[in-house]
Amino acid sequence: MTRVGFLYPGHSAEDDYPVFAERLGGVELPLVHTLMREDAHRVDALLEVGGQDVLAEGARELATMEVDSVVWACTSGSFVYGWEGARRQVQGVRDIVGVPTSSTSFAFVHALRQLRVRRVAIAATYPDDVARRFVDLLTEAGITVVSMTARGITTAAEVGLVEPEEALDFVISNDHPRAEAILVPDTALHSADLIDPMEALVGKTVLTANQVSVWEGLRLAGRGDARSGPGDLFRSGSSMVRSAFAAR
């Protein structure tokens, strides 16, 4: 049984992970909640959410769980540091757990490379200034963002309460004709049961934060084989080389 461990800030959509585990089969996805002193989609608060001391505490707990890989499952709490800062985050966690490690921000980049997607639309729940930092990280990775919509929700708790129909409407209404895929970058948003309906409605790949986090963890654990959903990403498998931590 493959065990992928997740560091997850606070409480919002952590119940997505058992749904992914059930859908995928043959995997366990244990999750450790990391400290969130303030639930706020603000740059200063997010820098604290992703602080090395906070991640180290969670990593020490995961290190006792015999996991095969680890993902820091927080997009904003990783991309807010920029590429190099996010890489240092991942390396710090790996130094403690001793297994391949990544974060949701890098998972998006690796998923796009796996699918050979270069042009994306972003449907972000964050305020505009936070969402633009995600655009910056993707741009540095060579991804072209053809459109970006920021919903302006200020806390993860609020995002976790977004109704499925509302989430569907938000994502499909923010597609762009030039985009090859739509990215939904918030692990606080429930998405496990929405990916297939979203892709059916827009006729293209939809990548959500919790989805790419699980895919990345399996990839790093050497279980990147193609499997049934949810979404195009899992059905594509993974041809990427297993690495110790996310790299350019």
Number of C-alpha atoms within 10 A of each C-alpha: 8 18 19 28 28 30 26 23 26 19 16 19 21 22 12 18 22 16 15 22 15 12 16 16 13 10 17 18 20 17 22 18 17 21 21 17 13 14 18 17 21 17 16 11 16 24 16 16 25 26 16 16 13 17 23 21 17 24 25 13 15 23 18 9 14 13 21 21 27 35 30 31 30 25 26 25 25 29 29 24 21 16 20 13 13 25 21 16 23 26 19 17 29 22 13 17 25 16 20 25 29 31 29 31 31 29 26 24 21 22 24 23 17 15 17 10 16 18 18 25 25 26 25 24 28 24 17 15 13 20 24 18 17 24 20 16 22 23 12 13 16 13 18 16 20 17 18 21 20 17 15 15 16 15 18 22 17 14 21 17 13 15 11 14 9 9 20 17 11 17 21 17 12 19 24 18 11 12 20 20 24 27 23 24 25 26 27 28 26 26 26 22 15 17 21 16 14 22 19 12 11 17 12 16 23 28 24 24 24 28 28 26 29 24 26 29 30 25 25 26 22 17 17 21 14 14 17 14 17 20 24 19 22 20 14 17 20 24 13 13 10 15 15 17 21 22 13 11
